Amino acid sequence: MPTSSLLESGPDVHPLLCEHPNTDVLTATILDHLNEQTVISLDTLICLMPQYTWNQIFRTVDQLARCSKIVLRRHRFEYMLFSSHFVA
């Protein structure tokens, strides 16, 4: 398979997450925290949910960002999550 076809295929996004983001408890919890605070750092989010591993949270945040349910941006040495309703 040529490299160009891999680049054109786009990111691998879980289709159910894009269609129904509240089907998963972790997803709903992340979105609830973000709706309450509008902007939150990834480190703060991880501290607020000790029942989940860093990997579980990061995977879900990544999927939400790829589906445009949240905005994920790096600010210096920290990753910040923005609600999709956030107006800059």
C-alpha positions in Angstrom: 0.0 0.0 0.0 1.5 3.4 -0.9 2.1 5.9 1.8 -0.1 8.5 0.1 -3.1 6.2 0.5 -2.5 5.9 4.2 -2.3 9.7 4.6 -5.6 10.2 2.7 -7.5 7.7 4.7 -7.7 10.0 7.7 -7.8 9.2 11.4 -9.3 6.1 12.8 -12.3 7.3 14.7 -14.7 5.0 16.6 -18.0 5.7 14.7 -20.3 5.1 17.7 -18.5 7.6 19.8 -19.0 10.3 17.1 -22.7 9.5 16.8 -23.5 8.9 20.5 -20.9 10.5 22.8 -22.9 9.8 26.0 -23.1 6.0 25.6 -20.0 5.6 27.7 -19.8 6.6 31.3 -16.3 8.0 31.0 -17.2 10.0 28.0 -20.2 11.5 29.8 -18.2 12.3 32.8 -15.5 14.1 30.8 -18.2 16.1 28.9 -19.9 17.0 32.2 -16.7 18.3 33.7 -16.1 20.3 30.6 -19.6 21.7 30.4 -19.2 22.9 34.0 -15.9 24.5 33.6 -15.7 25.3 29.8 -11.9 25.0 29.9 -9.9 22.4 31.8 -6.4 21.1 31.7 -5.9 17.4 30.9 -3.9 17.1 34.2 -6.7 18.5 36.2 -9.2 16.2 34.5 -7.1 13.2 35.4 -6.9 14.3 39.0 -10.7 14.8 39.1 -11.3 11.2 38.0 -8.9 8.9 40.0 -11.1 5.9 39.2 -9.8 5.9 35.6 -6.3 5.4 34.3 -4.4 8.1 32.5 -4.6 5.9 29.3 -8.4 5.6 29.6 -8.9 9.3 29.9 -6.4 10.2 27.2 -7.9 7.7 24.7 -11.4 9.1 25.3 -10.3 12.7 25.1 -8.5 11.9 21.9 -11.6 10.3 20.4 -13.8 13.3 21.5 -11.3 15.7 19.9 -11.2 13.7 16.6 -15.0 13.8 16.5 -15.1 17.5 17.2 -17.0 17.1 20.4 -14.3 19.0 22.3 -11.3 21.1 21.3 -7.8 19.9 22.5 -5.0 22.4 22.3 -1.4 22.5 23.8 -0.6 25.6 25.8 3.1 25.6 26.6 3.7 22.3 28.5 0.1 21.5 29.2 -2.9 20.2 27.2 -6.1 22.1 27.5 -9.6 20.9 26.7 -12.2 23.4 25.5 -15.9 22.8 25.3 -17.2 22.9 21.8 -19.4 25.9 23.0 -16.3 27.9 24.1 -16.0 31.2 22.3 -12.5 32.6 22.1 
